[in-house]
Amino acid sequence: MSSKHRLTRSFRTLSALLYILNIVVSVRFTRTLGYLDVLVGSLVSVACLIMLFVAIEAPTPVVTRLERSRIGENLFTFRGRYIMDLLVSLFLFAMGVYGVIMGICTLVLIFGIRFLGVKQPDAFNEIFRQSDFDANNSATDSYTLEDTYDTEANSR
């Protein structure tokens, strides 16, 4: 097995474990039985459950339904996952000590995956799909920072 596949499998496994732990913390938080505690804990649990399905790409009927929905198709991109993880971590910060720990872990994981994208673009592309927005921009927009400096240097 190549190091790229090992790396992507590690991040998928770590993501799945993190979402399961986030669900445990959220369910534990709902036990306080305050109205807002139950509401926030339930919403975070559902969001983490959906993101768990996205991370492991199973069960197939749920993943297929998510892929066909307008909101769900964005969850398979880095931008969609980043936004969901950011929202989940912000809610986790309000869930006591364990929530703060899991919120920090969630942020560290998403920034770690972004770092992976910089260092290993092939592995990053194996984990995430490219959004339609990113595909359209990369196809029609050839502007890069390097081109700017090359153009300025050539015009002098």
N, C-alpha and C positions, 0 to 999 in steps of 0.2 A: 504494500500500500504506500502511495506517495505521501510525502510530508504535507502536501496541500490538502489531500483528503483527510489525513489525520488531524490537521489543524481545523478544518471545517467541522469535522465530527466532534472535536473537543468543544468548539464554540457552541454547536447545537446542543450537546449534552449539558454543558454549563448553563446555557440559556434555559433549557427545560428544567433543570434542577432549581434554578433561581426562581422561575415562575411558580413552581410547586411550593417553594418556601414562602414566596409572596402570598400565595393563596392561604397557606397555613397561618401566616401572621394576620391576614385580613379576616379570616374566619375567627381567629382568637379575639380580634378587636371587636367583632360584632357581639361577643358575649357580654359586653357591658350593658347591652340592652337599651341604650339611649337611641332615640329615633335617628339622629344624624349618624351615630356610630354604626348602626345597622345598615343604613342607606349607603354610606361611604364604603364600609367593609364589603357589602354585597357588590357594589359597582366595581371595586378594585378586584374582587375575586373573579367576576365575570370577565373583566378585561384581561386579567392574567390567564384565565382559562383559554380564552380566544387566542392570546399570544402564544400559549403553550402549544395549541394545535398548529399555529403558523410555524413555530420553531421546529417542531418535529414532523410537520407536514402529514399528520394523521389525526383522526380517522378520515379516510378518503371522502365520505359524503359531506362532512363538515368543511373540509378544505375545498372541495369542488364548489360548494355553495358560497363560501367566502370569496373564491376567485371570481365567481360570476356577479357578485354584488359590487356596486360602485365603490363603497367604502372599503370592503374587504380586499379588493385587488391591490389597494395601496398598502395594506399591511405586509405584503410580501416584499416591499421595497425598503431600502434603508431609511428613507425619509419617513415613511409611515411607522416603521418600528421605532424609530428614534422619538417621534412625537408621542406614541403610546407609552413607551418606557419612561419618558420624561413626566408625563401626566401621572402614571402609576407611582413613580418615585416621589413626586410631590405629595400625593395623598398618603404614601407610606410614612413620610416624615411626620405626619400628624398622629401616627399610631403608636406612640410610646417608644421605648428604647429599641425593641426588636424591629419596629417599623423604620426607625432611623437607620439602623444597621442594614436592613434590607434595601432601603432607598439608596444608600451609598453604594451598596453592592450592585444594584441595578444600574446606576449611573456609571460605575467603574466598568461594568460589562459592556455597555453600549459605547463608551469611549474606547475600550479595548478593541471592540470590533471595528470601530472607525480607524484605529491605528493599524489594524490588520489590513484594512482597505488601502492604506497608504503604502504599506510594506509589501503586501501580497495581493495585488489586484485580482488575480485569477481566483484565489480562494474567496475573496470578498464577493466576486460575481457568482460564485457557486452558492453562497449563502443567500444572497438577495437577488431579486429580479430588478431590471431597470424599469422605472416608471415611464409612462407615455410622455410625460413632461420632459424627463431627462433625455429620452430617446429623440424627441423632436428637437430639443435644443442642441444636442450634440450633432445631429445630422445637418441642421441649418446654420448653426453658429460655429464658425471656425476660429473665433477669437480666443487666443490664449495669451497668457502673460509673456511667454517667450517670443511670440510673434510681434508683440508690441516693441520689445527691446530690439529685436532684429530689424524691424522696419525703421525704427529711429536711428539705429546705427548705420543702416544702408542709405538713408536719406541724407546723411551729413556729408 
